[in-house]
Each structure stands twice: as C-alpha cells, then as structure tokens.
Amino acid sequence: MSEVRLSDRDLEALAERVAIKLVGALRPSEPDTSAAPELVTKAEVAHALRRSTPTVDRWVTEGMPFVDMGSYRLYDLAACREWVAARPKPGRPVRREQPNIIATSPIVGVERRTRARRA
C-alpha cells in the first residue's frame, strides 16, 4: 500500500469534518414531536373548529375520529380538521320561483297569467 500525504490545509479540513460528525453523533437527539398527534379535549376541539361542544358530540356519532381514554375522550386536532374538511357541506335550500299560475278571469273564456304571491 502506498502512503498518502496530506497537506496541512487538507488535514485541517478533514479534522474539521470529523469533529462535526462526532459532535452530531454525540449530541442528544431531540424527540420527534411531529409523529405524536396533538390530542385536545372536546372543548378545545370545539373552539379550534369554531363549533359548539354539542356539534362535536353529533360529529362523533357521525364518525369524527377520537381517542378513547376510558372515562373521557381526546381528539387528534389534525385528524378532526381533515375529517371536517372531507365531509360534504350542507347546502342552503334552493329557493325556487313560483311557477306562473293560470287564473281564470271572471269573464267566461278569458284566462290571465299571474304570479303567485309569496306568503
């Protein structure tokens, strides 16, 4: 095997790279909080979604996800937001115009078109 000689500059650069790798390996790793869901109470999920707690109760019966903790429930806020966004939006009732009504004129044989009055 042939011997490799490094210049002082290359040796310093290599030492710096090794030091950076060692410090990174020895530094305590921070816990990964992105994997843990943000669990909140019913009041907190209702506040975050701008709804009432009875609405949250109704949505749970309709299939909104929750975590059962025995005597109480916790809600994954991100999963609840996705569930609400995916559900069909209730539409406003369609207001239909009243059809033209043919009313019989007091004069026999003459008919006139009138619009029905809204009650």
N, CA, C and O atoms as a GROMACS GRO file, in nm:
protein
  476
    1MET      N    1   0.082  -0.117   0.000
    1MET     CA    2   0.000   0.000   0.000
    1MET      C    3   0.087   0.124   0.000
    1MET      O    4   0.188   0.131   0.069
    2SER      N    5   0.046   0.220  -0.078
    2SER     CA    6   0.125   0.342  -0.084
    2SER      C    7   0.077   0.440   0.022
    2SER      O    8  -0.040   0.441   0.059
    3GLU      N    9   0.165   0.517   0.068
    3GLU     CA   10   0.135   0.613   0.173
    3GLU      C   11   0.080   0.741   0.111
    3GLU      O   12   0.133   0.790   0.012
    4VAL      N   13  -0.028   0.796   0.173
    4VAL     CA   14  -0.089   0.920   0.124
    4VAL      C   15  -0.048   1.032   0.217
    4VAL      O   16  -0.065   1.024   0.338
    5ARG      N   17   0.005   1.135   0.159
    5ARG     CA   18   0.046   1.251   0.238
    5ARG      C   19  -0.053   1.365   0.212
    5ARG      O   20  -0.082   1.397   0.096
    6LEU      N   21  -0.105   1.424   0.318
    6LEU     CA   22  -0.198   1.535   0.307
    6LEU      C   23  -0.128   1.664   0.345
    6LEU      O   24  -0.040   1.667   0.431
    7SER      N   25  -0.167   1.768   0.279
    7SER     CA   26  -0.112   1.898   0.314
    7SER      C   27  -0.174   1.942   0.447
    7SER      O   28  -0.275   1.886   0.491
    8ASP      N   29  -0.115   2.039   0.508
    8ASP     CA   30  -0.168   2.089   0.634
    8ASP      C   31  -0.311   2.141   0.616
    8ASP      O   32  -0.396   2.122   0.704
    9ARG      N   33  -0.337   2.204   0.506
    9ARG     CA   34  -0.471   2.257   0.478
    9ARG      C   35  -0.573   2.145   0.465
    9ARG      O   36  -0.681   2.153   0.522
   10ASP      N   37  -0.539   2.039   0.389
   10ASP     CA   38  -0.629   1.925   0.373
   10ASP      C   39  -0.650   1.852   0.506
   10ASP      O   40  -0.760   1.805   0.535
   11LEU      N   41  -0.543   1.842   0.586
   11LEU     CA   42  -0.551   1.777   0.715
   11LEU      C   43  -0.645   1.852   0.809
   11LEU      O   44  -0.722   1.791   0.882
   12GLU      N   45  -0.638   1.985   0.809
   12GLU     CA   46  -0.727   2.066   0.891
   12GLU      C   47  -0.872   2.051   0.846
   12GLU      O   48  -0.961   2.042   0.930
   13ALA      N   49  -0.896   2.049   0.716
   13ALA     CA   50  -1.032   2.033   0.663
   13ALA      C   51  -1.088   1.896   0.701
   13ALA      O   52  -1.206   1.886   0.736
   14LEU      N   53  -1.006   1.794   0.695
   14LEU     CA   54  -1.050   1.659   0.733
   14LEU      C   55  -1.080   1.652   0.882
   14LEU      O   56  -1.178   1.591   0.924
   15ALA      N   57  -0.996   1.714   0.962
   15ALA     CA   58  -1.018   1.716   1.107
   15ALA      C   59  -1.147   1.790   1.141
   15ALA      O   60  -1.220   1.749   1.231
   16GLU      N   61  -1.175   1.899   1.070
   16GLU     CA   62  -1.299   1.974   1.094
   16GLU      C   63  -1.421   1.890   1.059
   16GLU      O   64  -1.520   1.892   1.133
   17ARG      N   65  -1.416   1.817   0.948
   17ARG     CA   66  -1.528   1.730   0.909
   17ARG      C   67  -1.551   1.620   1.012
   17ARG      O   68  -1.665   1.590   1.047
   18VAL      N   69  -1.443   1.560   1.061
   18VAL     CA   70  -1.455   1.454   1.162
   18VAL      C   71  -1.513   1.512   1.291
   18VAL      O   72  -1.596   1.448   1.354
   19ALA      N   73  -1.472   1.631   1.329
   19ALA     CA   74  -1.523   1.694   1.452
   19ALA      C   75  -1.672   1.722   1.440
   19ALA      O   76  -1.747   1.701   1.535
   20ILE      N   77  -1.714   1.771   1.324
   20ILE     CA   78  -1.857   1.799   1.303
   20ILE      C   79  -1.938   1.669   1.312
   20ILE      O   80  -2.045   1.667   1.373
   21LYS      N   81  -1.888   1.563   1.253
   21LYS     CA   82  -1.957   1.434   1.259
   21LYS      C   83  -1.964   1.383   1.402
   21LYS      O   84  -2.068   1.332   1.444
   22LEU      N   85  -1.856   1.395   1.477
   22LEU     CA   86  -1.855   1.348   1.616
   22LEU      C   87  -1.950   1.427   1.704
   22LEU      O   88  -2.024   1.369   1.784
   23VAL      N   89  -1.950   1.558   1.690
   23VAL     CA   90  -2.041   1.641   1.770
   23VAL      C   91  -2.186   1.607   1.737
   23VAL      O   92  -2.269   1.598   1.827
   24GLY      N   93  -2.216   1.586   1.609
   24GLY     CA   94  -2.353   1.548   1.570
   24GLY      C   95  -2.393   1.413   1.625
   24GLY      O   96  -2.508   1.394   1.664
   25ALA      N   97  -2.300   1.319   1.630
   25ALA     CA   98  -2.330   1.186   1.681
   25ALA      C   99  -2.344   1.185   1.833
   25ALA      O  100  -2.423   1.107   1.886
   26LEU      N  101  -2.270   1.270   1.902
   26LEU     CA  102  -2.273   1.271   2.048
   26LEU      C  103  -2.381   1.361   2.106
   26LEU      O  104  -2.418   1.346   2.223
   27ARG      N  105  -2.432   1.455   2.026
   27ARG     CA  106  -2.537   1.545   2.073
   27ARG      C  107  -2.664   1.465   2.100
   27ARG      O  108  -2.703   1.383   2.017
   28PRO      N  109  -2.729   1.488   2.214
   28PRO     CA  110  -2.853   1.414   2.241
   28PRO      C  111  -2.959   1.452   2.138
   28PRO      O  112  -2.981   1.569   2.108
   29SER      N  113  -3.022   1.351   2.085
   29SER     CA  114  -3.123   1.377   1.982
   29SER      C  115  -3.250   1.429   2.048
   29SER      O  116  -3.289   1.384   2.156
   30GLU      N  117  -3.314   1.522   1.982
   30GLU     CA  118  -3.439   1.578   2.032
   30GLU      C  119  -3.552   1.484   1.994
   30GLU      O  120  -3.550   1.425   1.886
   31PRO      N  121  -3.651   1.468   2.082
   31PRO     CA  122  -3.762   1.379   2.049
   31PRO      C  123  -3.838   1.431   1.927
   31PRO      O  124  -3.855   1.552   1.910
   32ASP      N  125  -3.884   1.339   1.846
   32ASP     CA  126  -3.958   1.375   1.725
   32ASP      C  127  -4.102   1.403   1.763
   32ASP      O  128  -4.182   1.311   1.784
   33THR      N  129  -4.135   1.531   1.772
   33THR     CA  130  -4.271   1.569   1.811
   33THR      C  131  -4.367   1.569   1.694
   33THR      O  132  -4.488   1.576   1.714
   34SER      N  133  -4.316   1.562   1.572
   34SER     CA  134  -4.406   1.564   1.456
   34SER      C  135  -4.484   1.434   1.445
   34SER      O  136  -4.592   1.433   1.385
   35ALA      N  137  -4.433   1.324   1.501
   35ALA     CA  138  -4.502   1.196   1.491
   35ALA      C  139  -4.615   1.186   1.592
   35ALA      O  140  -4.713   1.114   1.569
   36ALA      N  141  -4.604   1.257   1.705
   36ALA     CA  142  -4.706   1.249   1.808
   36ALA      C  143  -4.821   1.343   1.772
   36ALA      O  144  -4.799   1.461   1.744
   37PRO      N  145  -4.943   1.292   1.773
   37PRO     CA  146  -5.057   1.379   1.739
   37PRO      C  147  -5.085   1.476   1.855
   37PRO      O  148  -5.057   1.446   1.970
   38GLU      N  149  -5.141   1.589   1.821
   38GLU     CA  150  -5.180   1.687   1.921
   38GLU      C  151  -5.318   1.649   1.972
   38GLU      O  152  -5.418   1.672   1.904
   39LEU      N  153  -5.323   1.592   2.091
   39LEU     CA  154  -5.450   1.549   2.149
   39LEU      C  155  -5.508   1.661   2.234
   39LEU      O  156  -5.439   1.718   2.319
   40VAL      N  157  -5.636   1.692   2.209
   40VAL     CA  158  -5.702   1.800   2.280
   40VAL      C  159  -5.835   1.752   2.335
   40VAL      O  160  -5.884   1.646   2.297
   41THR      N  161  -5.892   1.830   2.425
   41THR     CA  162  -6.022   1.796   2.484
   41THR      C  163  -6.135   1.836   2.389
   41THR      O  164  -6.113   1.900   2.286
   42LYS      N  165  -6.257   1.797   2.426
   42LYS     CA  166  -6.373   1.830   2.344
   42LYS      C  167  -6.392   1.981   2.335
   42LYS      O  168  -6.421   2.033   2.227
   43ALA      N  169  -6.375   2.051   2.446
   43ALA     CA  170  -6.390   2.197   2.444
   43ALA      C  171  -6.285   2.262   2.356
   43ALA      O  172  -6.314   2.359   2.285
   44GLU      N  173  -6.164   2.210   2.360
   44GLU     CA  174  -6.056   2.268   2.277
   44GLU      C  175  -6.078   2.241   2.129
   44GLU      O  176  -6.053   2.329   2.047
   45VAL      N  177  -6.125   2.120   2.094
   45VAL     CA  178  -6.151   2.092   1.952
   45VAL      C  179  -6.270   2.174   1.904
   45VAL      O  180  -6.270   2.220   1.789
   46ALA      N  181  -6.370   2.193   1.989
   46ALA     CA  182  -6.484   2.277   1.950
   46ALA      C  183  -6.440   2.420   1.927
   46ALA      O  184  -6.483   2.484   1.832
   47HIS      N  185  -6.354   2.471   2.013
   47HIS     CA  186  -6.303   2.608   1.998
   47HIS      C  187  -6.217   2.620   1.871
   47HIS      O  188  -6.229   2.717   1.796
   48ALA      N  189  -6.131   2.521   1.847
   48ALA     CA  190  -6.043   2.526   1.730
   48ALA      C  191  -6.121   2.518   1.600
   48ALA      O  192  -6.084   2.580   1.501
   49LEU      N  193  -6.230   2.442   1.599
   49LEU     CA  194  -6.312   2.427   1.478
   49LEU      C  195  -6.424   2.530   1.472
   49LEU      O  196  -6.502   2.532   1.376
   50ARG      N  197  -6.433   2.615   1.575
   50ARG     CA  198  -6.536   2.718   1.583
   50ARG      C  199  -6.677   2.660   1.577
   50ARG      O  200  -6.763   2.706   1.502
   51ARG      N  201  -6.696   2.560   1.659
   51ARG     CA  202  -6.827   2.495   1.673
   51ARG      C  203  -6.856   2.477   1.821
   51ARG      O  204  -6.770   2.502   1.905
   52SER      N  205  -6.977   2.433   1.853
   52SER     CA  206  -7.013   2.408   1.992
   52SER      C  207  -6.981   2.264   2.030
   52SER      O  208  -6.959   2.179   1.944
   53THR      N  209  -6.978   2.239   2.162
   53THR     CA  210  -6.950   2.102   2.206
   53THR      C  211  -7.062   2.005   2.168
   53THR      O  212  -7.032   1.889   2.140
   54PRO      N  213  -7.191   2.046   2.165
   54PRO     CA  214  -7.293   1.953   2.114
   54PRO      C  215  -7.271   1.916   1.966
   54PRO      O  216  -7.302   1.805   1.925
   55THR      N  217  -7.217   2.010   1.889
   55THR     CA  218  -7.185   1.978   1.749
   55THR      C  219  -7.074   1.874   1.743
   55THR      O  220  -7.080   1.783   1.660
   56VAL      N  221  -6.974   1.887   1.829
   56VAL     CA  222  -6.866   1.788   1.834
   56VAL      C  223  -6.924   1.651   1.872
   56VAL      O  224  -6.886   1.550   1.813
   57ASP      N  225  -7.016   1.648   1.969
   57ASP     CA  226  -7.080   1.522   2.007
   57ASP      C  227  -7.155   1.460   1.890
   57ASP      O  228  -7.150   1.339   1.868
   58ARG      N  229  -7.227   1.544   1.814
   58ARG     CA  230  -7.302   1.494   1.698
   58ARG      C  231  -7.206   1.441   1.591
   58ARG      O  232  -7.231   1.338   1.529
   59TRP      N  233  -7.095   1.513   1.569
   59TRP     CA  234  -6.998   1.470   1.469
   59TRP      C  235  -6.932   1.338   1.509
   59TRP      O  236  -6.899   1.257   1.423
   60VAL      N  237  -6.913   1.316   1.639
   60VAL     CA  238  -6.856   1.188   1.685
   60VAL      C  239  -6.950   1.074   1.648
   60VAL      O  240  -6.904   0.968   1.605
   61THR      N  241  -7.080   1.094   1.663
   61THR     CA  242  -7.176   0.989   1.624
   61THR      C  243  -7.178   0.971   1.472
   61THR      O  244  -7.215   0.865   1.423
   62GLU      N  245  -7.137   1.076   1.398
   62GLU     CA  246  -7.132   1.067   1.252
   62GLU      C  247  -6.998   1.014   1.202
   62GLU      O  248  -6.981   0.991   1.082
   63GLY      N  249  -6.900   0.992   1.294
   63GLY     CA  250  -6.776   0.930   1.253
   63GLY      C  251  -6.649   1.011   1.271
   63GLY      O  252  -6.544   0.970   1.222
   64MET      N  253  -6.655   1.125   1.340
   64MET     CA  254  -6.534   1.204   1.362
   64MET      C  255  -6.438   1.124   1.451
   64MET      O  256  -6.482   1.067   1.551
   65PRO      N  257  -6.309   1.120   1.417
   65PRO     CA  258  -6.214   1.038   1.494
   65PRO      C  259  -6.187   1.095   1.634
   65PRO      O  260  -6.184   1.216   1.655
   66PHE      N  261  -6.168   1.003   1.728
   66PHE     CA  262  -6.132   1.041   1.864
   66PHE      C  263  -6.052   0.928   1.926
   66PHE      O  264  -6.048   0.817   1.874
   67VAL      N  265  -5.987   0.958   2.039
   67VAL     CA  266  -5.909   0.858   2.112
   67VAL      C  267  -5.982   0.834   2.243
   67VAL      O  268  -6.002   0.926   2.322
   68ASP      N  269  -6.022   0.709   2.266
   68ASP     CA  270  -6.095   0.674   2.388
   68ASP      C  271  -5.995   0.653   2.501
   68ASP      O  272  -5.909   0.566   2.493
   69MET      N  273  -6.006   0.734   2.605
   69MET     CA  274  -5.916   0.726   2.719
   69MET      C  275  -5.989   0.671   2.842
   69MET      O  276  -5.960   0.712   2.954
   70GLY      N  277  -6.081   0.580   2.822
   70GLY     CA  278  -6.156   0.523   2.934
   70GLY      C  279  -6.279   0.605   2.964
   70GLY      O  280  -6.381   0.593   2.897
   71SER      N  281  -6.269   0.691   3.065
   71SER     CA  282  -6.385   0.769   3.105
   71SER      C  283  -6.400   0.900   3.028
   71SER      O  284  -6.499   0.970   3.046
   72TYR      N  285  -6.305   0.933   2.943
   72TYR     CA  286  -6.316   1.055   2.863
   72TYR      C  287  -6.252   1.033   2.726
   72TYR      O  288  -6.183   0.933   2.703
   73ARG      N  289  -6.275   1.128   2.638
   73ARG     CA  290  -6.223   1.120   2.501
   73ARG      C  291  -6.127   1.236   2.476
   73ARG      O  292  -6.145   1.347   2.526
   74LEU      N  293  -6.026   1.207   2.396
   74LEU     CA  294  -5.938   1.312   2.345
   74LEU      C  295  -5.946   1.309   2.194
   74LEU      O  296  -5.979   1.206   2.134
   75TYR      N  297  -5.916   1.420   2.132
   75TYR     CA  298  -5.932   1.433   1.988
   75TYR      C  299  -5.800   1.476   1.926
   75TYR      O  300  -5.733   1.567   1.975
   76ASP      N  301  -5.762   1.409   1.816
   76ASP     CA  302  -5.645   1.448   1.738
   76ASP      C  303  -5.690   1.565   1.650
   76ASP      O  304  -5.768   1.547   1.557
   77LEU      N  305  -5.642   1.684   1.681
   77LEU     CA  306  -5.689   1.804   1.614
   77LEU      C  307  -5.668   1.801   1.464
   77LEU      O  308  -5.756   1.842   1.388
   78ALA      N  309  -5.553   1.752   1.418
   78ALA     CA  310  -5.527   1.746   1.274
   78ALA      C  311  -5.622   1.649   1.205
   78ALA      O  312  -5.673   1.678   1.097
   79ALA      N  313  -5.645   1.534   1.267
   79ALA     CA  314  -5.736   1.435   1.208
   79ALA      C  315  -5.880   1.487   1.205
   79ALA      O  316  -5.954   1.461   1.110
   80CYS      N  317  -5.919   1.559   1.309
   80CYS     CA  318  -6.054   1.616   1.313
   80CYS      C  319  -6.070   1.722   1.205
   80CYS      O  320  -6.174   1.729   1.140
   81ARG      N  321  -5.967   1.805   1.186
   81ARG     CA  322  -5.976   1.906   1.080
   81ARG      C  323  -5.988   1.841   0.942
   81ARG      O  324  -6.065   1.887   0.858
   82GLU      N  325  -5.912   1.734   0.919
   82GLU     CA  326  -5.921   1.663   0.791
   82GLU      C  327  -6.060   1.603   0.773
   82GLU      O  328  -6.116   1.608   0.664
   83TRP      N  329  -6.115   1.546   0.881
   83TRP     CA  330  -6.247   1.483   0.873
   83TRP      C  331  -6.354   1.587   0.840
   83TRP      O  332  -6.441   1.563   0.756
   84VAL      N  333  -6.347   1.703   0.905
   84VAL     CA  334  -6.445   1.808   0.880
   84VAL      C  335  -6.432   1.860   0.738
   84VAL      O  336  -6.533   1.886   0.672
   85ALA      N  337  -6.310   1.875   0.689
   85ALA     CA  338  -6.289   1.925   0.552
   85ALA      C  339  -6.338   1.826   0.448
   85ALA      O  340  -6.380   1.866   0.340
   86ALA      N  341  -6.334   1.696   0.480
   86ALA     CA  342  -6.372   1.594   0.383
   86ALA      C  343  -6.522   1.569   0.380
   86ALA      O  344  -6.573   1.511   0.284
   87ARG      N  345  -6.594   1.610   0.483
   87ARG     CA  346  -6.737   1.579   0.484
   87ARG      C  347  -6.813   1.674   0.392
   87ARG      O  348  -6.770   1.787   0.370
   88PRO      N  349  -6.925   1.626   0.339
   88PRO     CA  350  -7.000   1.711   0.246
   88PRO      C  351  -7.056   1.833   0.318
   88PRO      O  352  -7.103   1.824   0.432
   89LYS      N  353  -7.051   1.943   0.251
   89LYS     CA  354  -7.102   2.068   0.306
   89LYS      C  355  -7.254   2.072   0.292
   89LYS      O  356  -7.306   2.045   0.185
   90PRO      N  357  -7.323   2.105   0.400
   90PRO     CA  358  -7.469   2.118   0.386
   90PRO      C  359  -7.499   2.241   0.303
   90PRO      O  360  -7.446   2.349   0.330
   91GLY      N  361  -7.583   2.226   0.204
   91GLY     CA  362  -7.614   2.338   0.116
   91GLY      C  363  -7.732   2.418   0.168
   91GLY      O  364  -7.811   2.371   0.250
   92ARG      N  365  -7.741   2.537   0.119
   92ARG     CA  366  -7.858   2.617   0.151
   92ARG      C  367  -7.975   2.564   0.071
   92ARG      O  368  -7.957   2.513  -0.040
   93PRO      N  369  -8.093   2.574   0.126
   93PRO     CA  370  -8.208   2.529   0.048
   93PRO      C  371  -8.224   2.613  -0.078
   93PRO      O  372  -8.208   2.735  -0.075
   94VAL      N  373  -8.254   2.547  -0.186
   94VAL     CA  374  -8.268   2.617  -0.314
   94VAL      C  375  -8.404   2.687  -0.314
   94VAL      O  376  -8.508   2.625  -0.292
   95ARG      N  377  -8.398   2.815  -0.340
   95ARG     CA  378  -8.523   2.891  -0.345
   95ARG      C  379  -8.572   2.888  -0.488
   95ARG      O  380  -8.507   2.940  -0.579
   96ARG      N  381  -8.684   2.828  -0.507
   96ARG     CA  382  -8.739   2.816  -0.642
   96ARG      C  383  -8.848   2.920  -0.662
   96ARG      O  384  -8.929   2.948  -0.573
   97GLU      N  385  -8.847   2.973  -0.780
   97GLU     CA  386  -8.952   3.069  -0.814
   97GLU      C  387  -9.084   2.995  -0.829
   97GLU      O  388  -9.089   2.881  -0.876
   98GLN      N  389  -9.189   3.063  -0.790
   98GLN     CA  390  -9.321   3.004  -0.806
   98GLN      C  391  -9.355   3.002  -0.956
   98GLN      O  392  -9.330   3.099  -1.026
   99PRO      N  393  -9.410   2.894  -1.002
   99PRO     CA  394  -9.446   2.890  -1.144
   99PRO      C  395  -9.562   2.984  -1.173
   99PRO      O  396  -9.639   3.022  -1.085
  100ASN      N  397  -9.569   3.021  -1.300
  100ASN     CA  398  -9.684   3.104  -1.339
  100ASN      C  399  -9.811   3.024  -1.320
  100ASN      O  400  -9.821   2.908  -1.359
  101ILE      N  401  -9.909   3.088  -1.258
  101ILE     CA  402 -10.036   3.020  -1.232
  101ILE      C  403 -10.139   3.079  -1.327
  101ILE      O  404 -10.151   3.201  -1.343
  102ILE      N  405 -10.212   2.991  -1.388
  102ILE     CA  406 -10.318   3.036  -1.477
  102ILE      C  407 -10.443   3.054  -1.392
  102ILE      O  408 -10.498   2.959  -1.336
  103ALA      N  409 -10.487   3.177  -1.384
  103ALA     CA  410 -10.608   3.206  -1.307
  103ALA      C  411 -10.720   3.235  -1.404
  103ALA      O  412 -10.702   3.296  -1.509
  104THR      N  413 -10.833   3.192  -1.366
  104THR     CA  414 -10.948   3.213  -1.453
  104THR      C  415 -11.007   3.351  -1.426
  104THR      O  416 -11.030   3.389  -1.311
  105SER      N  417 -11.031   3.422  -1.532
  105SER     CA  418 -11.089   3.555  -1.521
  105SER      C  419 -11.237   3.543  -1.490
  105SER      O  420 -11.302   3.444  -1.526
  106PRO      N  421 -11.290   3.644  -1.423
  106PRO     CA  422 -11.435   3.640  -1.400
  106PRO      C  423 -11.514   3.641  -1.531
  106PRO      O  424 -11.630   3.601  -1.534
  107ILE      N  425 -11.450   3.687  -1.638
  107ILE     CA  426 -11.518   3.685  -1.767
  107ILE      C  427 -11.502   3.544  -1.823
  107ILE      O  428 -11.389   3.495  -1.831
  108VAL      N  429 -11.605   3.480  -1.860
  108VAL     CA  430 -11.604   3.342  -1.906
  108VAL      C  431 -11.521   3.331  -2.034
  108VAL      O  432 -11.538   3.408  -2.128
  109GLY      N  433 -11.429   3.233  -2.035
  109GLY     CA  434 -11.350   3.206  -2.153
  109GLY      C  435 -11.221   3.286  -2.162
  109GLY      O  436 -11.144   3.263  -2.255
  110VAL      N  437 -11.195   3.378  -2.071
  110VAL     CA  438 -11.073   3.459  -2.074
  110VAL      C  439 -10.985   3.417  -1.956
  110VAL      O  440 -11.028   3.417  -1.840
  111GLU      N  441 -10.864   3.382  -1.988
  111GLU     CA  442 -10.771   3.344  -1.882
  111GLU      C  443 -10.658   3.445  -1.877
  111GLU      O  444 -10.624   3.504  -1.979
  112ARG      N  445 -10.600   3.465  -1.760
  112ARG     CA  446 -10.487   3.555  -1.749
  112ARG      C  447 -10.375   3.488  -1.669
  112ARG      O  448 -10.400   3.402  -1.584
  113ARG      N  449 -10.253   3.528  -1.697
  113ARG     CA  450 -10.139   3.472  -1.625
  113ARG      C  451 -10.103   3.566  -1.511
  113ARG      O  452 -10.089   3.687  -1.531
  114THR      N  453 -10.087   3.511  -1.394
  114THR     CA  454 -10.047   3.592  -1.278
  114THR      C  455  -9.939   3.516  -1.203
  114THR      O  456  -9.928   3.394  -1.212
  115ARG      N  457  -9.862   3.589  -1.130
  115ARG     CA  458  -9.762   3.526  -1.043
  115ARG      C  459  -9.826   3.503  -0.907
  115ARG      O  460  -9.903   3.585  -0.858
  116ALA      N  461  -9.792   3.392  -0.848
  116ALA     CA  462  -9.841   3.365  -0.713
  116ALA      C  463  -9.766   3.455  -0.616
  116ALA      O  464  -9.646   3.478  -0.631
  117ARG      N  465  -9.835   3.504  -0.519
  117ARG     CA  466  -9.772   3.590  -0.420
  117ARG      C  467  -9.708   3.502  -0.313
  117ARG      O  468  -9.760   3.397  -0.275
  118ARG      N  469  -9.595   3.548  -0.267
  118ARG     CA  470  -9.524   3.471  -0.163
  118ARG      C  471  -9.590   3.497  -0.028
  118ARG      O  472  -9.629   3.609   0.005
  119ALA      N  473  -9.601   3.390   0.046
  119ALA     CA  474  -9.668   3.402   0.176
  119ALA      C  475  -9.573   3.453   0.281
  119ALA      O  476  -9.612   3.470   0.396
   0.00000   0.00000   0.00000
